[in-house]
Amino acid sequence: MQTQVEVGRLPKTLDAVVVADESQRAQIVQWFPFDYFQRYNLLEFKSPTDPLTPDEYKRVIARAYLFLAEVGENDLREVTVTIITATKPRKVLKGVPQLVRFAEEASGRYISDDKLSVRVLVAPELPLERRNYLLLLFARGQKLRETLLRLAQEGWWEIVRLAYLLHPKEASEVLAMSRRYPTLEENIRFIVRDLGAEKLLREIAAMMDEDPELARRISREVLVMSRRYPTLEENIRFIVRDLGAEKLLREIAAMMDEDPELAERLSSEMVRGLGAERLLRGIAEELGRERIEQLLREMDEEQKRKRTNGRRRSRKQGR
């Protein structure tokens, strides 16, 4: 015999609890398939990595009864339990009749014979209609793509933004396909607003540090794209301010010193794409004439030191 046996471990929390009166329930059913809601409504969300198993079903029911104890509710008719799953929990729905039996109440919605009002909503099986849109974000594969495309076509951009955070790859593909989002510029603005310009720049900078070839390719593409904008000077000022004019000068000098072929190509591309005079003018506006002259002197001295060191190494090797 054992004493003081622990019968439960964390988590003892419910994913969500909706307490609603009759008027609030009338509003909820306009946006969700929760036409069965009562006063207390407990929601659990199960992902592919945390599926609904028979043991997990028992834990959900246990947490529901703990909630009833906390609020002092004895009328089970006042409580509903909804479990939203990303995949179909076949074993729970049909494999353990000695524990619980489920019947399909509507497409994608299963009701149990438990004393509590328990329903399992299988996201991939829910109909593609407005009140299911948010729950369909838990779907995967083709059903998710169909949902995202419908959202884009109908202009539900707030839900699309949420979908982008949950499924960036799929959301990006659908945005590219959608005729309601026709231009590249609109897609870019949408992504920048969602991710944040600063975070996006940091991620791009990190990628370019890790992959020099990608950095050169992006630089060339940006130069080409920059010609489309009416005020090129604004782009240049933005680039100079963001990277720092001093850092930009040093980086350009270092790249051109290390790779003469790149220097020649970069120079010609900058002249064609940005205009050397415009770029230098942008740097000058940011730093001022005195700082420019000081930097040029420092860079000239640094080049002289490198040449001197190079000659010394050559003489040593010749000996």
The 8 nearest C-alpha neighbors of each residue, nearest first, counted from 0:
[[1, 2, 4, 3, 5, 6, 7, 8],
 [2, 0, 4, 3, 5, 6, 7, 8],
 [1, 3, 4, 0, 5, 6, 7, 8],
 [2, 4, 5, 1, 6, 0, 7, 8],
 [5, 3, 2, 6, 1, 7, 0, 8],
 [4, 6, 7, 3, 8, 2, 1, 9],
 [7, 5, 4, 8, 3, 9, 58, 61],
 [6, 8, 5, 9, 11, 58, 10, 4],
 [9, 7, 10, 11, 6, 5, 58, 12],
 [10, 8, 11, 7, 12, 58, 62, 6],
 [9, 11, 12, 8, 13, 7, 62, 58],
 [10, 12, 9, 62, 13, 8, 7, 58],
 [13, 11, 10, 14, 62, 9, 15, 66],
 [12, 14, 15, 43, 11, 42, 62, 16],
 [13, 15, 43, 42, 12, 44, 16, 41],
 [16, 14, 42, 13, 41, 17, 43, 40],
 [15, 17, 41, 40, 42, 18, 13, 39],
 [18, 16, 40, 39, 19, 41, 15, 42],
 [19, 17, 39, 38, 40, 16, 20, 37],
 [20, 18, 38, 23, 24, 17, 21, 39],
 [19, 21, 23, 22, 38, 24, 18, 37],
 [20, 22, 24, 23, 25, 19, 38, 37],
 [23, 21, 25, 24, 20, 26, 19, 27],
 [24, 22, 26, 25, 20, 21, 19, 27],
 [23, 25, 27, 21, 26, 22, 19, 20],
 [24, 26, 22, 23, 27, 28, 21, 29],
 [27, 25, 23, 24, 29, 28, 22, 30],
 [28, 26, 24, 29, 25, 30, 31, 23],
 [29, 27, 31, 30, 34, 26, 33, 25],
 [30, 28, 27, 26, 31, 130, 25, 32],
 [29, 31, 130, 28, 27, 129, 32, 131],
 [30, 32, 130, 28, 33, 131, 27, 29],
 [33, 31, 130, 34, 28, 131, 30, 29],
 [34, 32, 35, 31, 28, 36, 27, 24],
 [33, 35, 28, 36, 32, 24, 31, 27],
 [36, 34, 33, 37, 79, 32, 28, 24],
 [37, 35, 33, 34, 40, 79, 24, 38],
 [38, 36, 77, 39, 78, 40, 79, 35],
 [37, 39, 19, 77, 18, 20, 78, 40],
 [40, 38, 78, 18, 37, 77, 17, 79],
 [41, 39, 79, 17, 16, 78, 80, 18],
 [40, 42, 16, 80, 15, 81, 79, 17],
 [43, 41, 81, 15, 82, 14, 80, 16],
 [42, 44, 82, 14, 83, 81, 13, 45],
 [45, 43, 83, 82, 84, 46, 42, 14],
 [44, 46, 84, 50, 49, 83, 51, 85],
 [45, 47, 49, 85, 48, 50, 84, 44],
 [48, 46, 50, 49, 85, 86, 45, 84],
 [47, 49, 46, 50, 45, 85, 51, 86],
 [48, 50, 46, 47, 45, 51, 52, 44],
 [51, 49, 45, 47, 46, 48, 52, 88],
 [50, 52, 55, 88, 45, 56, 53, 49],
 [51, 53, 55, 54, 56, 50, 91, 88],
 [54, 52, 56, 55, 91, 57, 51, 90],
 [53, 55, 57, 56, 52, 58, 51, 59],
 [54, 56, 58, 52, 57, 53, 51, 59],
 [57, 55, 53, 59, 54, 58, 52, 51],
 [58, 56, 60, 54, 55, 59, 61, 53],
 [57, 59, 61, 55, 56, 60, 62, 54],
 [58, 60, 56, 62, 61, 57, 55, 63],
 [61, 59, 63, 57, 58, 62, 56, 64],
 [60, 62, 58, 64, 63, 59, 57, 65],
 [63, 61, 65, 59, 60, 64, 58, 66],
 [62, 64, 60, 66, 61, 65, 59, 67],
 [65, 63, 67, 61, 66, 62, 68, 60],
 [64, 66, 62, 68, 63, 67, 61, 69],
 [67, 65, 69, 63, 64, 68, 62, 70],
 [68, 66, 64, 72, 70, 69, 65, 71],
 [67, 69, 71, 65, 66, 70, 64, 72],
 [68, 70, 66, 67, 71, 65, 72, 64],
 [71, 69, 67, 68, 72, 66, 65, 73],
 [70, 72, 68, 69, 67, 73, 66, 74],
 [71, 73, 67, 70, 74, 68, 75, 69],
 [74, 72, 75, 71, 67, 68, 77, 76],
 [73, 75, 76, 77, 72, 78, 67, 71],
 [76, 74, 77, 78, 115, 73, 114, 72],
 [75, 77, 74, 78, 116, 37, 115, 79],
 [76, 78, 75, 37, 38, 74, 39, 79],
 [79, 77, 39, 75, 76, 40, 37, 38],
 [80, 78, 40, 116, 117, 41, 36, 39],
 [79, 81, 117, 41, 40, 42, 116, 118],
 [82, 80, 42, 118, 119, 117, 41, 43],
 [81, 83, 43, 119, 42, 44, 120, 118],
 [84, 82, 120, 44, 119, 121, 45, 43],
 [83, 85, 45, 121, 86, 44, 122, 46],
 [84, 86, 137, 46, 138, 122, 47, 45],
 [87, 85, 84, 47, 88, 121, 123, 122],
 [86, 88, 89, 121, 84, 85, 123, 122],
 [89, 87, 91, 90, 51, 92, 86, 52],
 [90, 88, 92, 91, 87, 93, 94, 52],
 [89, 91, 94, 93, 92, 88, 95, 52],
 [92, 90, 53, 89, 88, 93, 94, 95],
 [93, 91, 89, 101, 90, 88, 94, 100],
 [94, 92, 90, 91, 89, 95, 96, 100],
 [93, 95, 90, 91, 96, 92, 89, 100],
 [94, 96, 97, 98, 93, 91, 99, 90],
 [97, 95, 99, 100, 98, 94, 93, 92],
 [96, 98, 95, 99, 100, 94, 93, 91],
 [99, 97, 96, 95, 100, 53, 91, 57],
 [100, 98, 96, 97, 95, 112, 113, 111],
 [101, 99, 96, 111, 112, 92, 102, 93],
 [100, 102, 111, 110, 92, 109, 112, 99],
 [101, 103, 109, 110, 104, 111, 100, 92],
 [104, 102, 109, 105, 108, 110, 101, 106],
 [103, 105, 109, 108, 102, 110, 106, 107],
 [106, 104, 108, 103, 107, 109, 125, 110],
 [105, 107, 108, 125, 124, 126, 104, 103],
 [106, 108, 124, 125, 121, 120, 105, 109],
 [109, 107, 120, 105, 106, 104, 119, 103],
 [108, 110, 103, 119, 104, 118, 102, 101],
 [111, 109, 118, 101, 102, 117, 104, 103],
 [112, 110, 101, 113, 117, 100, 118, 102],
 [113, 111, 100, 101, 99, 114, 110, 116],
 [112, 114, 115, 111, 99, 116, 117, 100],
 [115, 113, 116, 112, 75, 117, 111, 76],
 [114, 116, 113, 117, 75, 79, 78, 80],
 [115, 117, 79, 80, 114, 113, 118, 78],
 [118, 116, 80, 111, 115, 81, 110, 79],
 [119, 117, 110, 81, 109, 111, 82, 80],
 [118, 120, 82, 109, 108, 81, 83, 121],
 [119, 121, 108, 83, 107, 122, 82, 84],
 [120, 122, 84, 107, 124, 87, 123, 83],
 [121, 123, 138, 135, 125, 124, 85, 137],
 [124, 122, 138, 125, 121, 142, 135, 85],
 [125, 123, 107, 122, 121, 106, 126, 108],
 [124, 126, 107, 122, 123, 106, 127, 121],
 [127, 125, 128, 124, 106, 131, 107, 123],
 [126, 128, 125, 131, 146, 129, 132, 135],
 [129, 127, 131, 126, 130, 132, 125, 146],
 [128, 130, 132, 131, 30, 127, 31, 133],
 [129, 131, 31, 30, 32, 128, 132, 29],
 [132, 130, 134, 129, 128, 133, 31, 135],
 [133, 131, 135, 129, 134, 130, 128, 136],
 [134, 132, 135, 136, 131, 158, 130, 31],
 [135, 133, 136, 131, 132, 137, 122, 83],
 [134, 136, 137, 132, 138, 122, 133, 131],
 [135, 137, 134, 138, 133, 143, 162, 132],
 [136, 138, 135, 85, 134, 122, 139, 84],
 [139, 137, 123, 122, 135, 143, 85, 136],
 [140, 138, 143, 142, 141, 137, 123, 85],
 [141, 139, 143, 142, 144, 138, 169, 145],
 [140, 142, 144, 143, 145, 139, 146, 138],
 [143, 141, 145, 144, 140, 139, 123, 146],
 [142, 144, 139, 146, 138, 141, 145, 140],
 [145, 143, 141, 147, 146, 142, 148, 140],
 [144, 146, 142, 148, 143, 147, 141, 149],
 [145, 147, 143, 149, 144, 148, 142, 150],
 [148, 146, 150, 144, 149, 145, 143, 151],
 [147, 149, 151, 145, 150, 146, 173, 144],
 [150, 148, 152, 146, 151, 147, 153, 145],
 [151, 149, 147, 155, 153, 148, 152, 154],
 [152, 150, 154, 148, 149, 153, 155, 147],
 [151, 153, 149, 150, 154, 179, 148, 177],
 [152, 154, 150, 151, 155, 149, 179, 148],
 [153, 155, 151, 156, 152, 150, 179, 149],
 [156, 154, 150, 158, 157, 153, 151, 159],
 [155, 157, 159, 158, 154, 160, 151, 150],
 [156, 158, 160, 159, 155, 161, 154, 162],
 [159, 157, 161, 160, 156, 155, 162, 133],
 [158, 160, 156, 162, 161, 157, 163, 155],
 [161, 159, 163, 157, 162, 158, 156, 164],
 [160, 162, 158, 164, 159, 163, 157, 165],
 [163, 161, 159, 165, 160, 164, 166, 158],
 [162, 164, 167, 160, 166, 170, 161, 165],
 [163, 165, 161, 162, 166, 167, 160, 193],
 [166, 164, 162, 163, 167, 161, 136, 170],
 [165, 167, 163, 169, 162, 168, 164, 170],
 [168, 166, 163, 170, 169, 164, 171, 165],
 [169, 167, 171, 170, 166, 172, 163, 173],
 [168, 170, 172, 171, 166, 167, 173, 144],
 [169, 171, 167, 173, 163, 172, 168, 166],
 [172, 170, 174, 168, 169, 173, 167, 175],
 [173, 171, 169, 175, 170, 174, 168, 176],
 [172, 174, 176, 170, 175, 171, 148, 177],
 [175, 173, 171, 177, 176, 172, 170, 180],
 [174, 176, 172, 173, 177, 171, 180, 181],
 [177, 175, 173, 174, 172, 178, 148, 180],
 [176, 178, 174, 179, 180, 175, 173, 151],
 [179, 177, 181, 180, 176, 152, 175, 174],
 [178, 180, 177, 181, 152, 151, 154, 153],
 [179, 181, 178, 177, 182, 174, 185, 186],
 [182, 180, 178, 179, 177, 183, 185, 175],
 [183, 181, 184, 185, 180, 186, 175, 187],
 [182, 184, 186, 185, 187, 181, 175, 180],
 [183, 185, 187, 182, 186, 188, 189, 181],
 [186, 184, 188, 187, 182, 183, 189, 180],
 [185, 187, 189, 183, 184, 188, 190, 182],
 [186, 188, 184, 190, 189, 185, 191, 183],
 [187, 189, 191, 185, 186, 190, 192, 184],
 [188, 190, 186, 192, 187, 191, 185, 193],
 [191, 189, 193, 187, 192, 188, 194, 186],
 [192, 190, 188, 195, 196, 194, 193, 189],
 [193, 191, 195, 189, 190, 194, 188, 196],
 [192, 194, 190, 191, 195, 189, 160, 164],
 [195, 193, 191, 192, 190, 199, 198, 196],
 [194, 196, 191, 192, 198, 197, 193, 199],
 [197, 195, 199, 191, 198, 200, 194, 192],
 [196, 198, 200, 199, 195, 201, 194, 202],
 [199, 197, 201, 195, 200, 196, 202, 194],
 [198, 200, 196, 202, 197, 201, 195, 203],
 [201, 199, 203, 197, 202, 198, 204, 196],
 [200, 202, 204, 198, 199, 203, 205, 197],
 [203, 201, 205, 199, 204, 200, 198, 206],
 [202, 204, 200, 206, 205, 201, 207, 199],
 [203, 205, 201, 207, 202, 206, 200, 208],
 [206, 204, 202, 208, 203, 207, 201, 209],
 [207, 205, 203, 209, 204, 208, 210, 202],
 [206, 208, 214, 204, 210, 209, 205, 211],
 [209, 207, 205, 206, 210, 204, 211, 214],
 [210, 208, 206, 207, 205, 211, 213, 214],
 [209, 211, 207, 213, 212, 208, 206, 214],
 [212, 210, 214, 213, 207, 215, 208, 209],
 [211, 213, 215, 214, 210, 216, 207, 217],
 [214, 212, 216, 210, 211, 215, 217, 207],
 [215, 213, 207, 211, 217, 212, 216, 218],
 [214, 216, 218, 212, 213, 217, 219, 211],
 [217, 215, 213, 219, 218, 214, 212, 220],
 [218, 216, 220, 214, 219, 215, 221, 213],
 [219, 217, 215, 221, 216, 220, 214, 222],
 [218, 220, 222, 216, 217, 221, 215, 223],
 [221, 219, 217, 223, 222, 218, 224, 216],
 [222, 220, 224, 218, 223, 219, 225, 217],
 [221, 223, 219, 272, 225, 220, 224, 218],
 [222, 224, 220, 221, 225, 226, 272, 219],
 [225, 223, 221, 226, 222, 227, 220, 228],
 [224, 226, 222, 227, 223, 228, 221, 231],
 [225, 227, 224, 228, 223, 272, 222, 231],
 [228, 226, 225, 224, 229, 223, 231, 230],
 [227, 229, 226, 230, 225, 231, 224, 234],
 [228, 230, 231, 227, 226, 225, 232, 233],
 [231, 229, 232, 233, 228, 234, 226, 227],
 [230, 232, 234, 233, 228, 229, 235, 225],
 [231, 233, 235, 234, 230, 236, 277, 281],
 [234, 232, 236, 231, 235, 230, 237, 238],
 [235, 233, 237, 231, 232, 236, 238, 230],
 [234, 236, 232, 238, 237, 233, 239, 281],
 [237, 235, 239, 233, 238, 234, 281, 240],
 [236, 238, 234, 240, 235, 239, 241, 233],
 [239, 237, 235, 241, 236, 240, 242, 234],
 [238, 240, 244, 236, 243, 242, 237, 241],
 [241, 239, 243, 237, 238, 242, 236, 244],
 [240, 242, 238, 239, 243, 237, 236, 244],
 [243, 241, 239, 240, 238, 247, 244, 246],
 [242, 244, 240, 246, 239, 245, 241, 247],
 [243, 245, 247, 239, 282, 246, 248, 285],
 [246, 244, 248, 247, 243, 249, 286, 294],
 [247, 245, 249, 243, 248, 244, 250, 242],
 [246, 248, 244, 250, 245, 249, 243, 251],
 [249, 247, 251, 245, 246, 250, 252, 244],
 [248, 250, 252, 246, 251, 247, 253, 245],
 [251, 249, 253, 247, 252, 248, 246, 254],
 [252, 250, 248, 254, 249, 253, 247, 255],
 [251, 253, 249, 255, 250, 254, 256, 248],
 [252, 254, 250, 256, 255, 251, 249, 257],
 [255, 253, 251, 257, 256, 252, 258, 250],
 [254, 256, 262, 252, 258, 253, 257, 259],
 [255, 257, 253, 254, 258, 252, 259, 262],
 [258, 256, 254, 255, 253, 259, 262, 261],
 [257, 259, 261, 255, 260, 256, 254, 262],
 [260, 258, 262, 261, 255, 263, 256, 257],
 [259, 261, 263, 262, 258, 264, 255, 265],
 [262, 260, 264, 258, 259, 263, 265, 255],
 [263, 261, 255, 259, 265, 260, 264, 266],
 [262, 264, 266, 260, 261, 265, 259, 267],
 [263, 265, 261, 267, 266, 262, 268, 260],
 [266, 264, 268, 262, 267, 263, 261, 269],
 [265, 267, 269, 263, 264, 268, 262, 270],
 [266, 268, 270, 264, 269, 265, 271, 263],
 [269, 267, 271, 265, 270, 266, 272, 264],
 [270, 268, 272, 273, 266, 271, 267, 274],
 [269, 271, 274, 275, 267, 268, 272, 273],
 [270, 272, 268, 269, 274, 273, 267, 275],
 [273, 271, 269, 222, 268, 270, 274, 223],
 [274, 272, 269, 270, 271, 275, 278, 277],
 [273, 275, 270, 277, 276, 269, 271, 272],
 [276, 274, 270, 278, 277, 269, 279, 273],
 [275, 277, 279, 278, 274, 280, 270, 273],
 [278, 276, 280, 274, 275, 279, 281, 273],
 [279, 277, 281, 275, 280, 276, 274, 282],
 [278, 280, 282, 276, 281, 277, 283, 275],
 [279, 281, 283, 277, 278, 282, 276, 284],
 [282, 280, 278, 284, 279, 283, 236, 277],
 [283, 281, 279, 285, 244, 280, 284, 286],
 [282, 284, 280, 287, 286, 285, 281, 279],
 [285, 283, 281, 282, 287, 286, 280, 288],
 [284, 286, 282, 283, 287, 281, 244, 240],
 [287, 285, 283, 284, 290, 282, 291, 244],
 [286, 288, 283, 290, 284, 289, 285, 291],
 [287, 289, 291, 290, 292, 283, 286, 284],
 [290, 288, 292, 291, 287, 293, 286, 294],
 [289, 291, 293, 292, 288, 287, 286, 294],
 [292, 290, 288, 294, 289, 293, 295, 287],
 [291, 293, 295, 289, 290, 294, 296, 288],
 [292, 294, 290, 296, 291, 295, 289, 297],
 [295, 293, 297, 291, 296, 292, 298, 290],
 [294, 296, 298, 292, 297, 293, 299, 291],
 [297, 295, 299, 293, 294, 298, 300, 292],
 [298, 296, 294, 300, 299, 295, 301, 293],
 [297, 299, 301, 295, 300, 296, 294, 302],
 [298, 300, 296, 302, 301, 297, 295, 303],
 [301, 299, 303, 297, 302, 298, 296, 304],
 [300, 302, 298, 304, 299, 303, 297, 305],
 [303, 301, 305, 299, 300, 304, 298, 306],
 [304, 302, 300, 306, 305, 301, 307, 299],
 [305, 303, 307, 301, 302, 306, 308, 300],
 [304, 306, 302, 308, 303, 307, 309, 301],
 [307, 305, 309, 303, 308, 304, 310, 302],
 [306, 308, 304, 310, 309, 305, 303, 311],
 [307, 309, 311, 305, 306, 310, 304, 312],
 [308, 310, 306, 312, 307, 311, 305, 313],
 [311, 309, 313, 307, 312, 308, 314, 306],
 [312, 310, 308, 314, 313, 309, 315, 307],
 [311, 313, 315, 309, 310, 314, 316, 308],
 [312, 314, 310, 316, 311, 315, 317, 309],
 [313, 315, 317, 311, 316, 312, 310, 318],
 [316, 314, 312, 318, 317, 313, 311, 310],
 [315, 317, 313, 318, 314, 312, 311, 310],
 [318, 316, 314, 315, 313, 312, 311, 310],
 [317, 315, 316, 314, 313, 312, 311, 310]]
